[in-house]
């Protein structure tokens, strides 16, 4: 075969083989206070709001990303693994998502918490934080 024919066959093969996209996933995550630059994993009970930033990897437009805020163990203030709240977003062209939860009226109960991040309804990552005085 001549090189030009081989090149043409290779180009035709590439044209008909679909591109394999990477699976969407959650990359780096960080908890912060509003308007803060420094990440932290422990918050005081009077924190006005806790914000979770999550890197979105290989997300197609229209992918649904959800965050379930869970009180794992708050020493009786809530049942074990209590779902506090949930939020979702539809990906447009973002490469980062931010989810936040405001302080309860009587402050954050001391204890262990997590945020479950879901991609199109399937858990992709869990990220833990604590509230301590």
C-alpha positions in Angstrom: 0.0 0.0 0.0 1.1 3.5 -0.7 1.5 5.8 2.3 -1.3 8.1 1.0 -3.8 5.1 0.9 -2.8 4.0 4.4 -3.2 7.6 5.7 -6.7 7.8 4.0 -7.7 4.4 5.5 -6.6 5.5 9.0 -8.4 8.8 8.7 -11.6 7.0 7.6 -11.2 4.6 10.6 -10.9 7.5 13.0 -13.9 9.2 11.5 -16.2 6.2 12.2 -15.0 5.2 15.6 -16.8 7.2 18.2 -14.8 9.2 20.7 -14.7 7.7 24.2 -15.5 10.4 26.7 -14.2 10.1 30.3 -16.8 9.4 32.9 -18.0 12.5 34.8 -16.6 12.7 38.3 -16.0 15.0 41.2 -12.4 16.2 41.7 -11.0 18.3 44.5 -13.3 19.6 47.2 -13.0 22.2 49.9 -15.2 23.6 52.6 -15.0 27.3 53.4 -16.8 30.0 55.2 -18.5 32.6 52.9 -16.0 34.9 51.2 -13.1 32.9 52.8 -10.1 31.7 50.8 -8.8 29.1 53.3 -10.3 25.6 53.3 -11.2 24.0 56.6 -12.9 20.9 57.8 -13.9 22.0 61.3 -16.3 24.9 62.0 -17.6 26.6 65.1 -21.3 26.3 66.0 -21.9 30.0 65.2 -20.6 29.7 61.6 -23.1 31.7 59.5 -22.9 29.4 56.5 -20.8 26.5 55.4 -19.8 26.4 51.7 -18.6 23.3 49.8 -16.7 23.9 46.5 -16.4 20.9 44.2 -14.4 20.5 41.0 -16.5 19.1 38.2 -14.5 16.8 35.8 -15.7 15.7 32.4 -19.3 16.9 32.9 -21.5 17.2 29.9 -24.0 20.1 29.6 -27.2 19.0 31.3 -25.5 16.7 33.9 -27.3 17.0 37.2 -25.0 17.4 40.3 -26.7 17.2 43.7 -25.4 17.7 47.3 -27.1 16.0 50.2 -26.1 17.6 53.6 -26.1 14.9 56.3 -25.8 15.1 60.1 -24.0 11.9 60.8 -23.8 12.1 64.6 -24.9 15.3 66.5 -25.1 13.7 69.9 -28.9 13.4 69.8 -29.7 16.8 68.3 -30.8 15.0 65.2 -31.2 11.3 64.4 -28.1 9.5 63.1 -27.4 10.1 59.4 -30.2 12.7 59.2 -30.6 14.4 55.8 -30.7 18.1 56.6 -31.1 19.5 53.1 -30.4 18.8 49.5 -29.6 21.1 46.5 -29.0 20.5 42.9 -27.7 22.2 39.8 -27.6 21.4 36.1 -24.2 21.7 34.5 -23.9 24.3 31.7 -20.3 25.1 31.1 -19.0 25.2 34.7 -16.0 23.4 36.0 -16.9 24.0 39.7 -20.0 23.8 41.8 -20.6 25.5 45.1 -23.3 24.4 47.6 -24.0 26.0 50.9 -26.0 25.5 54.0 -26.9 28.3 56.4 -26.6 28.1 60.2 -29.7 26.7 61.9 -31.6 29.2 64.2 -30.0 27.8 67.4 -26.5 27.3 65.8 -24.9 24.2 64.4 -25.1 21.2 66.8 -21.7 19.9 67.6 -20.9 16.7 65.8 -19.9 15.0 62.6 -21.4 15.9 59.2 -20.9 15.0 55.6 -22.1 16.1 52.1 -22.8 13.4 49.6 -22.2 14.6 46.1 -24.3 12.8 43.4 -23.9 12.9 39.6 -27.2 12.2 37.8 -28.6 10.6 41.0 -25.6 8.3 41.7 -23.3 9.0 44.7 -19.9 10.1 43.4 -18.2 11.3 46.5 -18.7 12.0 50.2 -16.9 14.8 52.0 -16.8 15.1 55.8 -16.7 18.1 58.1 -17.1 18.7 61.9 -18.7 21.3 64.1 -16.9 21.8 67.4 -16.7 24.5 70.0 
